[in-house]
């Protein structure tokens, strides 16, 4: 073109052997990507959180357009006091060779939800934007073996020195100058050395007990996702998926109220495995404090991975995961065209729910395209080659059936939504044009910043749906990202046109 998928839902044996849990808000992707506006300045922010806490987060800020005098960054915990509850901002240093890029490092001292305040000063005035970050501990750093042997040798030398000094003091401290130690002094020295040795060994034992307690405490802080379990239930005779949070932490004192993200308490993505030939974006509703329910989407029987995005009232975002096997018998149900008023929770379908089945189109470079259900065309306009940890923009253009730039409607407050997963399930990310950030987290951590969370066109679209047809970027949707691992990925892009949610899928290979 000329345009530049009554029985029960059986729980699977687990998501994927060796599933890498690398972040609270997504699966297998630890970095935070944000695209928005700091006052008059468009900014792109990438935050690479530390794997251990306390630790240094690496931050890069791109501010195009020039005229920048200073860029600062500051971490603010979700429960920090309004005044004096956060450290002073750090100045981001310009990166040599790239006049638009600034870099900084920030200490994240505790586990929890933070916002990173990015402030820009320049010829166009001052501007600030907040980027939510979930600080979690992914592990502890083990001592390198070589260093351990060196420290052990030094410890033995130190113990031997202490014992020798104690023996010398007991043997010779009371002798007149020039007099040799006798048998009495030597015996006293040996007793003192033995007692000192026992004392030092005892202190080392107590120290080791203390260290093990500290180590256990540190390891107990390593992030673990909430355990969930899926099951098929009948609601009004229709099949529905129930997701129960079975984790003892959730059912105990660690229970936390959830806050909406794009107006939903949970965004769930249902992905057919292993063929990537079925996909749904649905929104379960709570049945009780630990159970969510949603009508089963229009997908065929088979094995599915499920990913549920939730946001706690502190702004802490995480994704719960499970694998379910859907039997054909579980999907047989009487027709239920009309749902009576007062139906049980989870029986009514959400207007924003959607499902897709098909075959993803392989990316063969710019111009690769898929046909959407209404005849529109979704065209890939991103990089021809995708590599691990290289910042990129997943760019797409939507054309209407007449090959004109399509007019897009806001879809849950955004110009578009996207989800991508590595085909083995080891990576899953929910993307917006504003990046990987959770809008629910942003609403908690920096409520005044929510209108600025998208790029300029995003903000205009949310304010006025007609802006899409008047913008130079009409029909264009972009997602800042960097793939965390190599492999085969499927990318689902969702837009809304004339009240319909349309989904297109691409298959991409990410190189080392």
The 8 nearest C-alpha neighbors of each residue, nearest first, counted from 0:
[[1, 2, 366, 402, 3, 368, 378, 367],
 [2, 0, 3, 402, 366, 403, 398, 378],
 [1, 3, 0, 366, 378, 402, 396, 398],
 [2, 1, 366, 380, 365, 0, 378, 396],
 [298, 299, 277, 356, 297, 355, 276, 300],
 [6, 329, 328, 331, 7, 233, 332, 330],
 [7, 5, 329, 328, 8, 326, 231, 330],
 [6, 8, 231, 329, 9, 230, 5, 232],
 [7, 9, 231, 230, 325, 324, 10, 323],
 [10, 8, 324, 323, 7, 11, 230, 325],
 [9, 11, 323, 324, 229, 322, 8, 12],
 [12, 10, 323, 322, 13, 324, 9, 14],
 [11, 13, 10, 14, 322, 323, 15, 321],
 [14, 12, 11, 322, 15, 321, 16, 10],
 [13, 15, 322, 321, 304, 16, 18, 12],
 [14, 16, 18, 13, 17, 424, 423, 425],
 [17, 15, 18, 14, 13, 19, 425, 423],
 [16, 18, 15, 19, 425, 14, 20, 13],
 [19, 17, 425, 15, 16, 20, 14, 424],
 [18, 20, 27, 425, 21, 17, 26, 426],
 [21, 19, 27, 26, 22, 18, 23, 223],
 [20, 22, 27, 29, 28, 19, 26, 137],
 [23, 21, 29, 25, 24, 26, 20, 28],
 [22, 24, 317, 25, 316, 318, 133, 135],
 [25, 23, 317, 316, 318, 22, 308, 26],
 [24, 26, 428, 318, 22, 23, 427, 28],
 [27, 25, 427, 426, 28, 20, 21, 22],
 [26, 28, 426, 21, 20, 19, 425, 427],
 [29, 27, 26, 483, 21, 30, 22, 25],
 [28, 30, 22, 21, 27, 31, 47, 48],
 [29, 31, 47, 46, 28, 48, 32, 45],
 [32, 30, 46, 45, 435, 47, 436, 33],
 [33, 31, 45, 434, 435, 44, 480, 479],
 [34, 32, 434, 44, 433, 43, 45, 435],
 [33, 35, 43, 433, 434, 454, 42, 453],
 [36, 34, 454, 453, 452, 42, 41, 433],
 [35, 37, 41, 42, 40, 38, 451, 454],
 [36, 38, 127, 126, 128, 40, 39, 41],
 [37, 39, 126, 40, 36, 127, 125, 128],
 [40, 38, 37, 126, 123, 36, 41, 124],
 [39, 41, 37, 36, 38, 42, 62, 126],
 [42, 40, 36, 35, 62, 37, 39, 63],
 [43, 41, 62, 36, 35, 61, 34, 40],
 [42, 44, 34, 61, 33, 60, 35, 62],
 [43, 45, 60, 33, 59, 32, 42, 34],
 [44, 46, 32, 59, 31, 58, 33, 47],
 [47, 45, 58, 31, 30, 57, 48, 44],
 [46, 48, 30, 57, 56, 58, 31, 45],
 [49, 47, 56, 46, 30, 57, 50, 134],
 [50, 48, 56, 54, 51, 55, 47, 52],
 [49, 51, 137, 136, 138, 48, 52, 135],
 [52, 50, 136, 49, 54, 53, 138, 139],
 [53, 51, 54, 136, 108, 109, 107, 110],
 [52, 54, 108, 107, 51, 109, 106, 55],
 [53, 55, 52, 49, 106, 51, 107, 56],
 [54, 56, 106, 105, 49, 104, 107, 57],
 [55, 57, 48, 105, 49, 104, 47, 106],
 [58, 56, 104, 47, 46, 103, 55, 48],
 [59, 57, 46, 103, 102, 45, 104, 56],
 [58, 60, 102, 45, 101, 44, 103, 46],
 [61, 59, 44, 101, 43, 100, 102, 62],
 [60, 62, 100, 43, 99, 42, 101, 63],
 [61, 63, 42, 99, 41, 60, 100, 64],
 [64, 62, 99, 65, 61, 41, 42, 40],
 [63, 65, 62, 66, 99, 40, 67, 41],
 [66, 64, 67, 63, 99, 62, 98, 121],
 [65, 67, 122, 121, 68, 64, 123, 120],
 [68, 66, 121, 65, 69, 120, 122, 119],
 [67, 69, 121, 120, 66, 70, 122, 119],
 [68, 70, 120, 67, 119, 71, 121, 90],
 [71, 69, 119, 91, 118, 90, 120, 72],
 [72, 70, 90, 118, 91, 89, 117, 88],
 [71, 73, 117, 88, 89, 116, 118, 90],
 [72, 74, 88, 116, 115, 89, 75, 87],
 [75, 73, 115, 114, 116, 113, 76, 85],
 [76, 74, 114, 85, 113, 115, 79, 73],
 [77, 75, 113, 79, 78, 112, 114, 74],
 [76, 78, 113, 112, 79, 444, 313, 75],
 [79, 77, 76, 80, 313, 75, 84, 112],
 [80, 78, 84, 76, 77, 81, 75, 85],
 [79, 81, 84, 82, 83, 78, 85, 76],
 [80, 82, 84, 79, 83, 85, 78, 75],
 [83, 81, 80, 84, 85, 79, 86, 75],
 [82, 84, 85, 80, 81, 86, 79, 87],
 [83, 85, 80, 79, 82, 81, 86, 75],
 [84, 86, 75, 83, 79, 87, 74, 76],
 [87, 85, 88, 73, 84, 74, 83, 75],
 [88, 86, 89, 85, 73, 83, 72, 74],
 [89, 87, 73, 72, 71, 86, 90, 74],
 [90, 88, 72, 71, 73, 91, 87, 103],
 [89, 91, 71, 70, 92, 72, 88, 103],
 [92, 90, 103, 102, 71, 70, 101, 89],
 [91, 93, 101, 102, 90, 94, 103, 70],
 [94, 92, 101, 100, 95, 102, 91, 98],
 [95, 93, 101, 100, 97, 96, 92, 102],
 [94, 96, 97, 93, 98, 100, 101, 92],
 [95, 97, 94, 98, 100, 93, 99, 101],
 [96, 98, 99, 100, 95, 94, 93, 101],
 [99, 97, 100, 96, 93, 94, 95, 65],
 [98, 100, 62, 63, 61, 97, 101, 65],
 [101, 99, 61, 97, 94, 98, 60, 93],
 [102, 100, 93, 60, 92, 94, 91, 59],
 [103, 101, 59, 91, 92, 58, 60, 93],
 [104, 102, 91, 58, 57, 92, 59, 105],
 [105, 103, 57, 56, 58, 55, 106, 102],
 [104, 106, 56, 55, 107, 103, 57, 74],
 [105, 107, 55, 54, 108, 56, 53, 104],
 [108, 106, 53, 54, 109, 55, 105, 52],
 [107, 109, 53, 106, 52, 54, 110, 55],
 [110, 108, 107, 53, 52, 111, 134, 135],
 [109, 111, 134, 135, 52, 136, 108, 112],
 [112, 110, 134, 133, 315, 109, 135, 113],
 [111, 113, 133, 315, 77, 314, 134, 132],
 [114, 112, 76, 132, 75, 77, 131, 133],
 [113, 115, 131, 130, 75, 132, 74, 129],
 [116, 114, 74, 130, 73, 129, 75, 117],
 [115, 117, 129, 73, 72, 128, 114, 74],
 [116, 118, 72, 128, 127, 71, 129, 115],
 [119, 117, 127, 71, 70, 126, 116, 72],
 [120, 118, 70, 126, 125, 69, 127, 121],
 [121, 119, 125, 69, 68, 124, 67, 70],
 [122, 120, 67, 68, 124, 123, 66, 125],
 [121, 123, 66, 124, 67, 120, 68, 125],
 [124, 122, 121, 39, 125, 66, 120, 40],
 [125, 123, 121, 122, 120, 126, 39, 38],
 [126, 124, 120, 119, 121, 38, 123, 127],
 [127, 125, 38, 37, 119, 118, 39, 120],
 [128, 126, 118, 37, 117, 38, 119, 116],
 [127, 129, 37, 117, 116, 448, 118, 36],
 [130, 128, 116, 115, 114, 117, 448, 445],
 [129, 131, 115, 114, 132, 116, 128, 33],
 [132, 130, 114, 441, 113, 440, 115, 436],
 [131, 133, 113, 114, 112, 134, 130, 31],
 [134, 132, 112, 315, 111, 113, 135, 23],
 [135, 133, 110, 111, 112, 132, 113, 48],
 [136, 134, 110, 222, 137, 133, 111, 23],
 [135, 137, 221, 51, 52, 50, 222, 138],
 [136, 138, 50, 221, 222, 51, 135, 21],
 [139, 137, 221, 136, 51, 50, 140, 218],
 [140, 138, 51, 141, 218, 137, 217, 136],
 [139, 141, 142, 138, 51, 143, 50, 137],
 [142, 140, 139, 143, 144, 138, 147, 214],
 [141, 143, 144, 147, 140, 146, 145, 139],
 [142, 144, 146, 145, 147, 141, 140, 148],
 [145, 143, 147, 146, 142, 148, 141, 149],
 [146, 144, 148, 147, 143, 149, 142, 150],
 [145, 147, 149, 143, 148, 144, 150, 142],
 [146, 148, 144, 150, 145, 149, 151, 143],
 [149, 147, 151, 145, 150, 146, 152, 144],
 [148, 150, 146, 152, 151, 147, 153, 145],
 [149, 151, 153, 147, 152, 148, 154, 146],
 [152, 150, 154, 148, 153, 149, 147, 155],
 [151, 153, 149, 155, 154, 150, 148, 156],
 [152, 154, 156, 150, 151, 155, 157, 149],
 [153, 155, 151, 157, 156, 152, 150, 158],
 [156, 154, 158, 152, 157, 153, 159, 151],
 [155, 157, 153, 159, 154, 158, 160, 152],
 [156, 158, 154, 160, 155, 159, 153, 161],
 [159, 157, 161, 155, 160, 156, 154, 162],
 [160, 158, 156, 162, 157, 161, 163, 155],
 [159, 161, 157, 163, 158, 162, 164, 156],
 [160, 162, 158, 164, 163, 159, 165, 157],
 [161, 163, 165, 159, 192, 160, 164, 195],
 [164, 162, 160, 166, 165, 161, 159, 167],
 [165, 163, 167, 161, 166, 162, 160, 168],
 [164, 166, 168, 162, 163, 167, 192, 161],
 [167, 165, 188, 192, 163, 169, 164, 168],
 [168, 166, 164, 170, 169, 165, 171, 163],
 [167, 169, 172, 165, 166, 170, 171, 164],
 [168, 170, 188, 166, 167, 171, 172, 165],
 [171, 169, 184, 188, 167, 168, 185, 166],
 [170, 172, 174, 168, 173, 167, 169, 180],
 [171, 173, 168, 174, 169, 170, 167, 175],
 [174, 172, 171, 175, 170, 169, 168, 184],
 [175, 173, 171, 172, 178, 176, 180, 179],
 [176, 174, 178, 177, 173, 171, 172, 179],
 [175, 177, 178, 174, 179, 173, 171, 172],
 [176, 178, 175, 179, 174, 180, 171, 173],
 [179, 177, 176, 175, 174, 180, 181, 171],
 [180, 178, 181, 177, 174, 171, 175, 176],
 [181, 179, 184, 185, 178, 171, 170, 182],
 [180, 182, 184, 183, 185, 179, 186, 170],
 [181, 183, 185, 184, 186, 180, 187, 170],
 [184, 182, 186, 181, 185, 187, 180, 170],
 [185, 183, 170, 187, 181, 186, 182, 180],
 [184, 186, 188, 182, 187, 183, 170, 181],
 [187, 185, 189, 183, 188, 184, 182, 190],
 [186, 188, 184, 190, 185, 189, 191, 183],
 [189, 187, 166, 170, 185, 169, 191, 186],
 [188, 190, 192, 186, 191, 187, 193, 185],
 [191, 189, 193, 187, 188, 192, 194, 186],
 [192, 190, 188, 194, 189, 193, 166, 195],
 [191, 193, 195, 166, 189, 162, 194, 190],
 [194, 192, 196, 190, 191, 195, 189, 197],
 [195, 193, 191, 197, 196, 192, 198, 190],
 [196, 194, 198, 192, 197, 193, 162, 191],
 [195, 197, 193, 199, 198, 194, 192, 162],
 [196, 198, 194, 200, 195, 199, 201, 193],
 [199, 197, 195, 201, 196, 200, 194, 202],
 [198, 200, 202, 196, 201, 197, 195, 203],
 [201, 199, 203, 197, 202, 198, 196, 204],
 [202, 200, 204, 198, 199, 203, 197, 205],
 [201, 203, 199, 205, 204, 200, 206, 198],
 [202, 204, 206, 200, 201, 205, 207, 199],
 [205, 203, 201, 207, 206, 202, 200, 208],
 [206, 204, 208, 202, 207, 203, 201, 209],
 [207, 205, 203, 209, 204, 208, 202, 210],
 [206, 208, 210, 204, 209, 205, 203, 211],
 [209, 207, 205, 211, 206, 210, 212, 204],
 [210, 208, 206, 212, 207, 211, 205, 213],
 [209, 211, 207, 213, 212, 208, 214, 206],
 [210, 212, 214, 208, 213, 209, 215, 207],
 [213, 211, 215, 209, 210, 214, 216, 208],
 [214, 212, 210, 216, 211, 215, 217, 209],
 [213, 215, 211, 217, 216, 212, 210, 218],
 [216, 214, 212, 218, 217, 213, 219, 211],
 [215, 217, 213, 219, 214, 218, 212, 220],
 [216, 218, 214, 215, 220, 219, 213, 221],
 [217, 219, 215, 220, 221, 216, 214, 139],
 [220, 218, 216, 217, 221, 215, 222, 214],
 [219, 221, 218, 217, 222, 136, 216, 110],
 [222, 220, 136, 137, 218, 219, 138, 223],
 [221, 223, 136, 137, 135, 220, 224, 23],
 [224, 222, 221, 225, 20, 23, 226, 137],
 [223, 225, 226, 319, 222, 318, 23, 317],
 [224, 226, 246, 319, 227, 223, 244, 249],
 [227, 225, 246, 245, 244, 224, 228, 319],
 [228, 226, 244, 245, 243, 225, 242, 321],
 [229, 227, 243, 242, 244, 321, 230, 245],
 [228, 230, 242, 241, 10, 243, 323, 240],
 [231, 229, 8, 241, 240, 232, 7, 9],
 [230, 232, 8, 7, 240, 239, 241, 238],
 [233, 231, 239, 238, 234, 240, 230, 241],
 [234, 232, 238, 236, 237, 239, 235, 231],
 [235, 233, 236, 237, 346, 232, 238, 239],
 [234, 236, 237, 233, 346, 342, 343, 335],
 [237, 235, 234, 233, 332, 333, 238, 335],
 [236, 238, 234, 233, 332, 235, 239, 333],
 [239, 237, 233, 295, 232, 330, 294, 234],
 [238, 240, 294, 295, 232, 293, 231, 233],
 [239, 241, 231, 293, 295, 292, 230, 294],
 [242, 240, 292, 230, 229, 291, 231, 243],
 [241, 243, 229, 291, 290, 228, 292, 227],
 [244, 242, 290, 228, 227, 289, 245, 241],
 [243, 245, 227, 289, 246, 226, 290, 228],
 [246, 244, 227, 226, 243, 247, 228, 250],
 [245, 247, 226, 248, 249, 225, 244, 250],
 [248, 246, 250, 249, 251, 245, 226, 253],
 [249, 247, 251, 253, 246, 250, 254, 252],
 [248, 250, 254, 247, 246, 253, 251, 244],
 [249, 251, 247, 248, 254, 246, 252, 253],
 [252, 250, 248, 253, 249, 247, 254, 246],
 [251, 253, 254, 248, 250, 249, 255, 247],
 [252, 254, 248, 251, 249, 255, 250, 247],
 [255, 253, 249, 252, 251, 250, 248, 256],
 [254, 256, 311, 253, 257, 312, 249, 252],
 [257, 255, 312, 311, 258, 254, 288, 310],
 [258, 256, 311, 312, 310, 255, 264, 259],
 [257, 259, 312, 310, 311, 264, 439, 260],
 [260, 258, 264, 263, 262, 439, 261, 257],
 [259, 261, 439, 262, 263, 438, 264, 258],
 [260, 262, 263, 411, 259, 412, 438, 439],
 [261, 263, 259, 260, 264, 411, 439, 258],
 [264, 262, 259, 260, 265, 261, 282, 266],
 [265, 263, 259, 258, 260, 309, 257, 262],
 [266, 264, 309, 263, 308, 282, 283, 267],
 [265, 267, 282, 308, 307, 281, 263, 268],
 [268, 266, 307, 281, 306, 282, 280, 265],
 [267, 269, 280, 306, 279, 305, 270, 281],
 [270, 268, 305, 279, 278, 304, 303, 267],
 [269, 271, 278, 304, 303, 277, 272, 305],
 [272, 270, 303, 277, 275, 276, 302, 278],
 [273, 271, 274, 303, 302, 275, 270, 304],
 [272, 274, 275, 271, 422, 423, 302, 303],
 [273, 275, 272, 276, 271, 277, 422, 358],
 [276, 274, 271, 272, 277, 273, 270, 422],
 [275, 277, 357, 274, 358, 356, 271, 278],
 [278, 276, 356, 4, 271, 275, 355, 270],
 [279, 277, 270, 355, 269, 354, 271, 356],
 [278, 280, 354, 269, 353, 268, 355, 281],
 [279, 281, 268, 353, 352, 267, 354, 269],
 [282, 280, 352, 267, 279, 266, 353, 268],
 [281, 283, 266, 265, 267, 352, 284, 263],
 [284, 282, 293, 292, 291, 265, 281, 345],
 [283, 285, 291, 292, 345, 282, 293, 286],
 [286, 284, 291, 287, 290, 292, 283, 288],
 [287, 285, 290, 291, 344, 292, 284, 288],
 [286, 288, 290, 285, 289, 291, 284, 243],
 [287, 289, 290, 285, 286, 291, 256, 250],
 [288, 290, 244, 287, 243, 291, 250, 245],
 [291, 289, 243, 287, 286, 242, 285, 288],
 [290, 292, 285, 242, 284, 283, 286, 241],
 [293, 291, 241, 345, 283, 284, 240, 242],
 [292, 294, 283, 345, 240, 239, 295, 284],
 [295, 293, 239, 346, 240, 296, 345, 238],
 [294, 296, 239, 240, 238, 293, 297, 298],
 [297, 295, 298, 294, 354, 279, 353, 281],
 [296, 298, 354, 4, 295, 299, 355, 279],
 [4, 297, 299, 296, 277, 300, 354, 356],
 [300, 298, 4, 301, 297, 327, 277, 330],
 [301, 299, 325, 327, 326, 298, 4, 302],
 [300, 302, 325, 324, 303, 299, 326, 271],
 [301, 303, 324, 272, 323, 271, 325, 304],
 [304, 302, 271, 323, 272, 270, 322, 324],
 [303, 305, 322, 270, 269, 321, 323, 271],
 [306, 304, 269, 321, 320, 268, 322, 270],
 [305, 307, 320, 268, 267, 319, 318, 308],
 [306, 308, 267, 319, 318, 266, 265, 320],
 [307, 309, 318, 266, 265, 317, 267, 319],
 [310, 308, 265, 317, 316, 318, 264, 307],
 [309, 311, 316, 257, 315, 258, 314, 439],
 [312, 310, 257, 315, 313, 314, 258, 256],
 [311, 313, 257, 314, 258, 256, 310, 255],
 [314, 312, 311, 315, 77, 112, 443, 78],
 [313, 315, 440, 312, 311, 443, 112, 310],
 [316, 314, 112, 311, 313, 310, 133, 111],
 [317, 315, 310, 24, 309, 23, 314, 311],
 [316, 318, 24, 23, 309, 308, 310, 25],
 [317, 319, 308, 307, 24, 25, 306, 309],
 [320, 318, 307, 306, 225, 224, 308, 317],
 [321, 319, 306, 305, 307, 318, 227, 322],
 [320, 322, 305, 14, 304, 13, 323, 227],
 [321, 323, 304, 11, 14, 303, 13, 305],
 [324, 322, 10, 11, 303, 302, 9, 304],
 [323, 325, 302, 9, 301, 11, 8, 10],
 [326, 324, 300, 301, 8, 302, 323, 327],
 [327, 325, 329, 300, 328, 324, 301, 8],
 [326, 328, 300, 329, 330, 325, 331, 299],
 [329, 327, 330, 326, 331, 6, 5, 7],
 [330, 328, 6, 326, 327, 5, 7, 331],
 [331, 329, 328, 327, 238, 332, 326, 300],
 [332, 330, 328, 329, 5, 333, 327, 238],
 [331, 333, 237, 236, 330, 334, 238, 5],
 [334, 332, 335, 236, 237, 331, 235, 336],
 [333, 335, 336, 332, 237, 236, 337, 331],
 [336, 334, 337, 333, 338, 237, 236, 235],
 [335, 337, 334, 338, 333, 339, 237, 347],
 [336, 338, 335, 339, 334, 340, 347, 342],
 [337, 339, 340, 336, 342, 335, 347, 346],
 [340, 338, 342, 341, 337, 235, 347, 343],
 [341, 339, 342, 338, 343, 337, 347, 346],
 [340, 342, 339, 343, 344, 338, 347, 346],
 [341, 343, 340, 339, 346, 344, 338, 347],
 [344, 342, 346, 345, 341, 234, 235, 347],
 [345, 343, 346, 286, 342, 284, 292, 285],
 [344, 346, 293, 292, 284, 347, 294, 343],
 [347, 345, 344, 294, 343, 234, 348, 342],
 [348, 346, 345, 349, 294, 338, 344, 342],
 [349, 347, 350, 294, 346, 352, 293, 345],
 [348, 350, 351, 352, 347, 282, 281, 283],
 [349, 351, 352, 348, 353, 347, 500, 281],
 [350, 352, 349, 353, 281, 411, 500, 282],
 [353, 351, 281, 349, 350, 280, 282, 348],
 [352, 354, 280, 279, 281, 351, 500, 355],
 [353, 355, 279, 278, 297, 296, 280, 298],
 [356, 354, 278, 277, 279, 502, 357, 4],
 [357, 355, 277, 4, 276, 278, 354, 358],
 [356, 358, 276, 277, 359, 355, 4, 504],
 [357, 359, 276, 360, 356, 504, 275, 277],
 [358, 360, 505, 504, 506, 361, 357, 489],
 [361, 359, 505, 506, 504, 358, 362, 369],
 [362, 360, 506, 505, 507, 363, 359, 367],
 [363, 361, 507, 364, 367, 506, 505, 360],
 [362, 364, 367, 361, 365, 383, 366, 507],
 [363, 365, 383, 362, 367, 366, 382, 384],
 [366, 364, 380, 379, 367, 383, 381, 382],
 [365, 367, 379, 378, 368, 364, 380, 2],
 [368, 366, 379, 365, 378, 362, 363, 364],
 [367, 369, 378, 377, 379, 366, 376, 370],
 [370, 368, 377, 376, 503, 371, 378, 360],
 [369, 371, 376, 375, 374, 377, 372, 368],
 [372, 370, 375, 374, 373, 376, 503, 501],
 [373, 371, 374, 501, 370, 375, 502, 503],
 [374, 372, 375, 371, 501, 400, 370, 499],
 [375, 373, 400, 371, 372, 370, 376, 399],
 [376, 374, 399, 400, 371, 373, 398, 370],
 [375, 377, 370, 398, 397, 371, 369, 378],
 [378, 376, 397, 369, 368, 396, 370, 398],
 [377, 379, 368, 396, 395, 367, 366, 376],
 [380, 378, 395, 367, 365, 366, 381, 368],
 [381, 379, 365, 394, 395, 366, 378, 396],
 [382, 380, 394, 393, 379, 365, 392, 383],
 [383, 381, 384, 385, 380, 365, 364, 391],
 [382, 384, 364, 365, 381, 385, 363, 362],
 [385, 383, 382, 386, 364, 509, 510, 508],
 [386, 384, 509, 510, 382, 383, 387, 508],
 [387, 385, 510, 509, 511, 389, 388, 384],
 [386, 388, 482, 511, 389, 483, 484, 485],
 [389, 387, 481, 482, 483, 390, 386, 484],
 [390, 388, 481, 387, 386, 391, 482, 385],
 [391, 389, 481, 480, 388, 392, 479, 482],
 [390, 392, 480, 481, 479, 389, 393, 382],
 [391, 393, 479, 478, 394, 480, 477, 381],
 [392, 394, 478, 381, 477, 479, 391, 395],
 [393, 395, 477, 381, 380, 392, 476, 379],
 [396, 394, 379, 380, 476, 378, 475, 477],
 [395, 397, 475, 378, 474, 377, 476, 398],
 [396, 398, 377, 474, 405, 376, 404, 475],
 [399, 397, 404, 405, 376, 402, 403, 375],
 [398, 400, 375, 405, 402, 401, 403, 404],
 [401, 399, 375, 374, 402, 398, 376, 403],
 [400, 402, 399, 403, 398, 375, 404, 374],
 [403, 401, 398, 399, 400, 404, 376, 375],
 [402, 404, 398, 399, 401, 405, 400, 397],
 [405, 403, 398, 474, 473, 399, 397, 402],
 [404, 406, 398, 474, 399, 397, 403, 407],
 [405, 407, 468, 467, 474, 473, 404, 408],
 [408, 406, 496, 495, 405, 467, 474, 409],
 [407, 409, 495, 496, 464, 410, 406, 414],
 [408, 410, 414, 413, 412, 411, 461, 464],
 [409, 411, 413, 412, 495, 414, 415, 408],
 [412, 410, 413, 261, 409, 351, 262, 414],
 [411, 413, 409, 410, 461, 261, 414, 415],
 [414, 412, 410, 409, 415, 411, 457, 461],
 [413, 415, 409, 410, 457, 408, 494, 412],
 [416, 414, 494, 413, 493, 410, 431, 476],
 [417, 415, 431, 493, 430, 492, 494, 413],
 [416, 418, 492, 430, 491, 493, 429, 431],
 [419, 417, 429, 491, 428, 430, 490, 492],
 [418, 420, 490, 428, 489, 427, 491, 488],
 [421, 419, 427, 426, 488, 489, 422, 424],
 [420, 422, 488, 426, 424, 423, 487, 425],
 [421, 423, 424, 488, 487, 420, 489, 273],
 [424, 422, 421, 425, 15, 273, 426, 420],
 [425, 423, 421, 422, 426, 420, 15, 427],
 [424, 426, 18, 423, 19, 27, 421, 427],
 [427, 425, 27, 421, 26, 420, 424, 28],
 [426, 428, 420, 26, 419, 25, 27, 421],
 [427, 429, 25, 419, 418, 430, 26, 420],
 [430, 428, 418, 417, 435, 419, 427, 431],
 [429, 431, 417, 435, 434, 418, 416, 428],
 [432, 430, 434, 433, 416, 478, 435, 417],
 [431, 433, 478, 434, 477, 453, 415, 476],
 [432, 434, 453, 34, 431, 33, 452, 35],
 [435, 433, 33, 32, 431, 432, 479, 436],
 [434, 436, 430, 32, 31, 431, 33, 429],
 [437, 435, 434, 438, 131, 33, 31, 32],
 [438, 436, 440, 439, 441, 435, 316, 260],
 [437, 439, 441, 440, 260, 442, 436, 261],
 [440, 438, 260, 442, 437, 441, 259, 310],
 [441, 439, 314, 437, 443, 438, 442, 444],
 [440, 442, 438, 444, 445, 443, 439, 131],
 [441, 443, 446, 439, 440, 445, 444, 438],
 [444, 442, 440, 441, 314, 445, 446, 439],
 [443, 445, 441, 442, 77, 440, 314, 114],
 [444, 446, 441, 448, 447, 442, 443, 129],
 [447, 445, 442, 448, 449, 443, 444, 441],
 [446, 448, 445, 449, 450, 442, 451, 441],
 [449, 447, 446, 451, 445, 450, 452, 128],
 [448, 450, 452, 451, 446, 447, 442, 441],
 [451, 449, 452, 448, 458, 447, 453, 461],
 [452, 450, 449, 448, 453, 36, 35, 458],
 [453, 451, 449, 35, 450, 433, 448, 454],
 [454, 452, 433, 35, 457, 451, 458, 34],
 [453, 455, 35, 457, 456, 34, 36, 458],
 [456, 454, 458, 457, 459, 453, 36, 35],
 [455, 457, 459, 458, 454, 460, 470, 453],
 [458, 456, 454, 453, 460, 455, 459, 414],
 [457, 459, 455, 461, 456, 460, 453, 462],
 [460, 458, 456, 462, 457, 461, 463, 466],
 [459, 461, 464, 463, 457, 462, 466, 458],
 [460, 462, 458, 459, 463, 412, 457, 409],
 [463, 461, 459, 460, 458, 464, 466, 457],
 [462, 464, 460, 465, 466, 461, 459, 467],
 [465, 463, 460, 466, 408, 467, 461, 409],
 [466, 464, 467, 463, 468, 469, 460, 406],
 [467, 465, 469, 464, 460, 468, 463, 470],
 [466, 468, 473, 465, 470, 469, 406, 460],
 [467, 469, 466, 406, 473, 470, 465, 405],
 [470, 468, 466, 467, 471, 465, 473, 472],
 [471, 469, 472, 473, 467, 468, 466, 456],
 [470, 472, 473, 469, 468, 467, 475, 474],
 [471, 473, 470, 475, 474, 467, 456, 476],
 [474, 472, 467, 470, 468, 475, 471, 404],
 [473, 475, 397, 405, 404, 396, 406, 472],
 [476, 474, 396, 472, 473, 395, 397, 477],
 [477, 475, 395, 394, 396, 415, 474, 432],
 [476, 478, 394, 432, 393, 392, 395, 475],
 [477, 479, 432, 393, 392, 434, 431, 480],
 [480, 478, 392, 434, 391, 32, 393, 477],
 [479, 481, 391, 390, 392, 32, 478, 482],
 [482, 480, 390, 388, 389, 391, 483, 387],
 [481, 483, 387, 388, 484, 480, 386, 389],
 [484, 482, 388, 387, 28, 481, 485, 27],
 [485, 483, 387, 482, 486, 509, 388, 511],
 [484, 486, 509, 510, 511, 387, 483, 487],
 [487, 485, 509, 508, 488, 484, 421, 510],
 [486, 488, 508, 421, 422, 507, 509, 489],
 [487, 489, 421, 507, 422, 420, 506, 508],
 [488, 490, 506, 419, 420, 505, 507, 421],
 [489, 491, 419, 505, 504, 418, 506, 492],
 [492, 490, 504, 418, 417, 503, 419, 502],
 [491, 493, 417, 503, 502, 416, 504, 490],
 [494, 492, 502, 416, 501, 415, 417, 491],
 [495, 493, 415, 501, 500, 410, 496, 502],
 [496, 494, 500, 408, 499, 410, 407, 501],
 [495, 497, 499, 407, 498, 408, 500, 494],
 [496, 498, 499, 495, 408, 407, 500, 406],
 [497, 499, 496, 495, 500, 408, 410, 350],
 [500, 498, 496, 495, 497, 501, 494, 373],
 [499, 501, 495, 494, 353, 496, 493, 502],
 [500, 502, 494, 493, 495, 499, 371, 372],
 [503, 501, 493, 492, 355, 491, 371, 500],
 [502, 504, 492, 491, 371, 369, 493, 377],
 [505, 503, 491, 359, 490, 492, 360, 489],
 [506, 504, 360, 359, 490, 361, 489, 362],
 [507, 505, 361, 489, 359, 360, 488, 362],
 [506, 508, 488, 362, 487, 361, 489, 505],
 [507, 509, 487, 486, 488, 510, 506, 385],
 [510, 508, 485, 385, 386, 486, 487, 387],
 [509, 511, 386, 485, 387, 385, 508, 486],
 [510, 387, 485, 386, 509, 484, 486, 388]]
